[in-house]
């Protein structure tokens, strides 16, 4: 019998040569230290649109799912996590990661911290969680990419649905925080875009002061007007969750309670979504939220970039990010808009129990890509960064 050694050794040497030529895509996830969004009582309330757990959970799922593809390409992804206590610390962590050979940064941070990271490095930065429109508009950055849908995308999705149902007269309830005021302006821009009428805009406030009961009582807040729907803007989420079924008129509630526009919901039942949600739930014993989906998509982006340029170098990985076309299990290929770095995607409209509809809704048209009816379209862009 002829020995197998002469056959095995060349094959082994070829495999070793291939691995020696491959480069590892190094990435760093930067997250807040003692993240208040993940405080136990808030997570237990499971407000729609709020995180259900740390971003690293979904990233690990995506990297595990991509292992076969990485192995086949002779590629690898190495993900590190850094916790920071403020914008300055986030900036320092980003610079340290770049010096350490990171090719991509991922952020799960507040707006100012995200900008500090983007300004500190010359690397692609994947924003996992911040929906602020300013990051896509006047404060955009050339290498900043957004997996989380913008506030404008969420409000456009709801506006499309209200128009489709012919619920055109809207009572707007707005919280007292600066963030609520900014988001309310975004809602009004979407309503104007799709021809909805604001019958009234009223502030609300969570208070036990009897002198301000008209600001906290849903019946009083929603009385004295005729409307087809109530749109509530409540970034905190505590007031909004008490609003459905307590309005003066028997009308639907949308916005931050009732019907909510999200990137993902665990009860989405099409395009392979149940399998994605089950894999996540099996790994982490909790439902997959919209924040988990964006982190999962970031993990898929890392895998795709590593496979597309398995030999690197870091600049080679970085060049792949804006070119990626990804499958998000939402029925269509997803890619980044060239004018603001936002990931094009469908939106899911949910009441928390199931997915009621998707947006763009049927009948909404666009000259080139119907997904660009969600969020700031190219003619509306304020972003001056060159990509």
C-alpha distance (Angstrom), angle and dihedral (degrees) to the residues before:
residue distance angle dihedral
X1 . . .
X2 3.79 . .
X3 3.82 114.4 .
X4 3.81 117.4 -108.0
X5 3.81 93.9 -141.3
X6 3.83 97.7 92.1
X7 3.83 88.9 53.4
X8 3.78 97.8 42.9
X9 3.80 98.2 44.9
X10 3.84 97.6 57.5
X11 3.80 90.4 47.2
X12 3.79 90.6 49.5
X13 3.78 91.9 47.0
X14 3.81 90.3 50.3
X15 3.79 91.3 51.3
X16 3.80 91.4 48.1
X17 3.80 90.7 48.9
X18 3.79 90.8 51.6
X19 3.81 91.7 50.0
X20 3.79 91.6 47.0
X21 3.80 89.8 57.0
X22 3.80 93.7 49.3
X23 3.78 122.0 94.6
X24 3.78 128.4 -150.2
X25 3.78 117.5 -120.6
X26 3.79 104.1 -133.2
X27 3.79 116.3 -156.5
X28 3.79 133.0 176.0
X29 3.80 126.1 -152.3
X30 3.82 113.5 -152.7
X31 3.81 115.9 -159.7
X32 3.83 136.2 168.6
X33 3.75 119.8 -90.9
X34 3.82 111.3 -119.0
X35 3.81 90.4 3.7
X36 3.84 107.1 -147.4
X37 3.82 90.6 -152.9
X38 3.80 88.4 66.3
X39 3.79 96.2 50.4
X40 3.78 105.3 135.6
X41 3.80 99.2 -117.3
X42 3.81 91.5 51.5
X43 3.80 93.5 48.1
X44 3.81 90.6 48.7
X45 3.81 90.8 55.7
X46 3.82 89.1 57.2
X47 3.79 96.2 -152.7
X48 3.81 110.2 -161.3
X49 3.80 109.9 -103.3
X50 3.81 94.8 20.1
X51 3.83 126.0 109.4
X52 3.78 118.3 -89.2
X53 3.79 95.6 -164.0
X54 3.80 144.3 -25.1
X55 3.80 120.4 -39.5
X56 3.79 92.3 -126.6
X57 3.82 90.0 71.7
X58 3.80 94.4 68.1
X59 3.80 93.0 37.8
X60 3.80 89.7 58.5
X61 3.80 90.4 50.4
X62 3.81 91.9 51.9
X63 3.80 93.6 47.3
X64 3.79 91.1 47.9
X65 3.81 90.6 50.1
X66 3.81 90.1 49.7
X67 3.80 95.6 50.5
X68 3.82 95.3 97.9
X69 3.80 91.6 49.5
X70 3.80 91.4 47.4
X71 3.79 92.6 48.5
X72 3.79 91.9 48.9
X73 3.80 90.5 53.6
X74 3.80 93.9 42.8
X75 3.81 88.3 -118.7
X76 3.81 134.0 132.3
X77 3.80 140.4 -165.0
X78 3.81 123.0 -150.2
X79 3.82 113.7 -166.3
X80 3.81 123.4 -167.7
X81 3.81 127.3 -175.7
X82 3.81 126.8 -144.3
X83 3.82 126.1 -172.9
X84 3.81 117.9 -149.0
X85 3.79 134.5 -171.7
X86 3.81 100.9 -150.9
X87 3.78 148.3 -9.4
X88 3.81 94.0 -75.4
X89 3.78 91.5 50.6
X90 3.80 90.0 47.6
X91 3.81 89.9 52.1
X92 3.80 91.6 49.8
X93 3.81 92.1 47.3
X94 3.80 91.2 51.1
X95 3.80 92.5 50.5
X96 3.81 91.1 47.5
X97 3.81 91.1 50.2
X98 3.81 90.7 51.5
X99 3.80 91.0 50.3
X100 3.79 88.8 49.0
X101 3.79 92.3 58.4
X102 3.80 102.4 -95.6
X103 3.81 113.1 161.0
X104 3.83 97.2 -169.4
X105 3.80 134.5 24.5
X106 3.79 125.1 -153.0
X107 3.80 122.2 -159.4
X108 3.80 132.9 -160.8
X109 3.80 93.6 176.3
X110 3.82 144.5 121.5
X111 3.81 117.3 -86.6
X112 3.81 99.2 -97.0
X113 3.79 91.7 46.6
X114 3.81 91.3 49.5
X115 3.81 90.6 52.9
X116 3.81 90.5 48.8
X117 3.81 89.6 55.1
X118 3.80 93.7 46.4
X119 3.82 91.6 49.8
X120 3.81 93.6 47.9
X121 3.81 98.2 60.3
X122 3.78 144.6 36.8
X123 3.80 92.4 -135.8
X124 3.80 131.0 104.7
X125 3.81 109.8 -92.1
X126 3.81 118.5 -155.2
X127 3.80 111.8 -153.0
X128 3.80 107.3 -149.9
X129 3.78 103.6 179.3
X130 3.81 118.3 9.8
X131 3.81 111.5 103.5
X132 3.83 95.8 -179.2
X133 3.80 111.0 137.5
X134 3.79 92.0 -145.7
X135 3.82 89.2 71.4
X136 3.82 87.9 60.2
X137 3.79 95.9 38.8
X138 3.81 131.1 28.6
X139 3.83 94.2 -0.1
X140 3.80 97.8 41.9
X141 3.79 121.8 136.6
X142 3.80 127.8 -149.7
X143 3.80 95.0 -122.6
X144 3.81 98.0 36.7
X145 3.82 115.2 108.3
X146 3.79 126.6 -175.0
X147 3.80 126.1 -143.2
X148 3.80 93.6 170.5
X149 3.82 113.5 78.5
X150 3.78 113.7 -111.6
X151 3.79 123.2 -111.4
X152 3.80 87.7 -109.1
X153 3.81 90.5 56.0
X154 3.79 90.6 52.4
X155 3.79 94.2 48.1
X156 3.82 93.0 43.8
X157 3.81 89.5 53.4
X158 3.80 91.9 53.4
X159 3.81 92.6 43.5
X160 3.81 90.6 53.3
X161 3.79 90.8 51.4
X162 3.81 93.5 48.4
X163 3.80 90.5 51.0
X164 3.80 91.3 48.2
X165 3.83 89.6 53.4
X166 3.81 91.3 44.0
X167 3.81 91.5 -120.9
X168 3.78 91.8 141.2
X169 3.82 103.5 151.4
X170 3.80 109.8 77.6
X171 3.81 133.2 -172.2
X172 3.81 108.4 -151.6
X173 3.82 120.4 -151.3
X174 3.81 115.5 -169.2
X175 3.80 131.3 -168.6
X176 3.79 123.8 -129.0
X177 3.82 100.9 -112.9
X178 3.82 124.2 100.6
X179 3.80 88.6 -118.4
X180 3.81 90.3 55.6
X181 3.80 90.8 50.3
X182 3.81 91.7 51.5
X183 3.78 92.1 47.5
X184 3.81 91.0 47.8
X185 3.81 89.3 56.8
X186 3.80 87.9 53.0
X187 3.81 90.6 50.5
X188 3.81 90.8 51.8
X189 3.82 90.4 50.3
X190 3.81 89.5 54.0
X191 3.79 91.7 47.0
X192 3.79 90.3 51.9
X193 3.82 91.1 47.1
X194 3.81 91.8 55.7
X195 3.79 99.8 35.1
X196 3.82 101.0 -107.1
X197 3.80 120.9 153.1
X198 3.81 123.1 -130.6
X199 3.80 104.2 -145.0
X200 3.82 91.2 -175.4
X201 3.79 140.6 -16.0
X202 3.78 115.0 -144.3
X203 3.82 131.8 -179.8
X204 3.78 121.5 -130.6
X205 3.77 130.6 -163.1
X206 3.80 132.4 -170.6
X207 3.80 101.8 -126.9
X208 3.78 141.0 139.7
X209 3.81 92.4 -152.2
X210 3.85 107.2 119.7
X211 3.82 89.2 -149.5
X212 3.83 88.7 64.9
X213 3.79 99.1 39.9
X214 3.80 91.5 122.0
X215 3.83 87.4 64.6
X216 3.81 94.1 54.3
X217 3.80 105.6 33.4
X218 3.84 113.1 91.9
X219 3.80 93.2 -154.7
X220 3.81 92.7 53.0
X221 3.80 93.1 41.9
X222 3.79 93.3 53.3
X223 3.80 98.6 38.4
X224 3.80 128.5 100.5
X225 3.80 96.9 37.1
X226 3.79 139.2 84.8
X227 3.80 115.8 -131.0
X228 3.80 143.4 149.7
X229 3.82 96.7 -139.9
X230 3.81 141.1 7.2
X231 3.82 116.6 -130.1
X232 3.80 113.2 -160.8
X233 3.81 123.5 -164.1
X234 3.80 108.7 -162.5
X235 3.80 116.7 148.5
X236 3.81 91.5 -176.6
X237 3.81 91.8 52.9
X238 3.80 99.3 -150.4
X239 3.82 97.8 103.9
X240 3.80 94.6 39.1
X241 3.78 94.0 57.6
X242 3.82 90.3 59.9
X243 3.82 94.7 52.2
X244 3.85 107.0 77.4
X245 3.82 112.7 93.1
X246 3.83 91.0 11.7
X247 3.81 100.3 82.2
X248 3.79 121.0 117.3
X249 3.80 91.3 -119.1
X250 3.82 121.8 41.4
X251 3.80 95.1 -107.2
X252 3.85 135.7 137.5
X253 3.79 120.4 -94.9
X254 3.82 119.9 -140.5
X255 3.81 136.6 173.0
X256 3.80 115.0 52.1
X257 3.81 94.7 4.1
X258 3.76 137.2 22.6
X259 3.79 101.8 26.1
X260 3.82 110.8 15.6
X261 3.82 129.7 -176.1
X262 3.82 111.2 -133.5
X263 3.77 140.3 165.3
X264 3.80 90.8 -123.5
X265 3.76 145.8 1.9
X266 3.79 126.9 -168.7
X267 3.82 91.3 -129.0
X268 3.82 95.0 59.3
X269 3.80 103.8 125.8
X270 3.82 106.8 -169.7
X271 3.82 140.8 79.7
X272 3.80 96.1 21.5
X273 3.81 92.0 -55.5
X274 3.84 94.9 130.6
X275 3.79 90.5 58.2
X276 3.81 91.3 50.6
X277 3.82 92.2 49.7
X278 3.80 92.3 46.1
X279 3.80 93.4 50.8
X280 3.78 90.0 51.2
X281 3.82 93.9 45.7
X282 3.80 90.8 48.0
X283 3.80 91.0 52.5
X284 3.80 98.9 43.9
X285 3.82 106.7 18.0
X286 3.77 96.5 -126.2
X287 3.83 135.8 88.3
X288 3.79 118.4 -85.3
X289 3.82 110.4 -109.7
X290 3.80 132.0 -163.8
X291 3.81 89.8 -96.6
X292 3.79 89.4 53.2
X293 3.80 90.9 51.1
X294 3.81 92.8 53.9
X295 3.82 90.5 49.7
X296 3.81 89.4 47.6
X297 3.80 89.2 52.0
X298 3.80 90.1 50.3
X299 3.80 88.7 54.1
X300 3.81 89.9 50.5
X301 3.82 88.9 50.3
X302 3.82 90.7 53.8
X303 3.80 90.9 50.3
X304 3.81 92.6 47.1
X305 3.82 92.5 49.0
X306 3.81 91.8 48.7
X307 3.80 92.0 48.9
X308 3.81 93.0 46.2
X309 3.83 91.9 53.3
X310 3.82 105.9 21.9
X311 3.80 93.0 164.7
X312 3.79 93.6 52.2
X313 2.96 134.8 170.7
X314 3.80 108.1 -159.6
X315 3.80 90.1 -104.2
X316 3.80 89.3 52.7
X317 3.80 91.3 55.0
X318 3.81 90.7 47.1
X319 3.79 92.4 52.8
X320 3.80 90.9 57.4
X321 3.82 96.7 58.2
X322 3.85 99.0 78.0
X323 3.82 90.6 43.6
X324 3.80 96.9 54.1
X325 3.80 122.3 122.4
X326 3.81 108.9 -164.8
X327 3.79 137.7 -169.9
X328 3.79 110.3 -132.8
X329 3.84 96.5 174.9
X330 3.80 89.4 -111.5
X331 3.80 99.1 111.9
X332 3.79 103.0 -94.8
X333 3.78 140.3 58.6
X334 3.80 114.0 -92.5
X335 3.80 127.6 -146.0
X336 3.80 139.2 163.2
X337 3.79 120.4 -90.5
X338 3.79 109.5 -118.8
X339 3.81 94.4 -139.9
X340 3.82 100.7 54.0
X341 3.81 109.4 6.2
X342 3.81 93.4 -115.2
X343 3.80 118.2 148.4
X344 3.79 108.2 -119.3
X345 3.80 109.7 -130.2
X346 3.76 146.1 147.4
X347 3.80 117.8 -101.7
X348 3.80 126.7 -133.1
X349 3.80 119.9 -138.0
X350 3.79 110.5 -150.5
X351 3.79 141.0 170.2
X352 3.80 90.7 -156.6
X353 3.80 93.9 -98.4
X354 3.78 98.6 68.7
X355 3.79 144.1 -24.3
X356 3.82 109.8 -76.7
X357 3.81 98.6 -176.2
X358 3.78 145.3 -21.6
X359 3.79 130.1 -121.6
X360 2.96 138.7 -106.4
X361 3.79 81.4 58.0
X362 3.78 121.5 -141.9
X363 3.79 112.3 -80.0
X364 3.81 97.4 29.9
X365 3.81 108.4 122.8
X366 3.80 136.4 -161.8
X367 3.83 129.9 -178.6
X368 3.81 94.3 -123.4
X369 3.83 115.4 2.1
X370 3.80 123.5 12.4
X371 3.82 90.0 -153.6
X372 3.80 86.9 69.8
X373 3.81 89.0 69.4
X374 3.82 83.6 78.8
X375 3.79 112.8 73.9
X376 3.79 131.6 -6.7
X377 3.80 109.4 -22.3
X378 3.81 122.3 -144.6
X379 3.85 94.9 -93.3
X380 3.83 89.4 53.1
X381 3.78 96.5 49.7
X382 3.77 120.2 131.1
X383 3.81 93.7 178.5
X384 3.82 111.0 116.0
X385 3.80 96.4 -178.5
X386 3.78 115.9 118.4
X387 3.83 113.6 -130.1
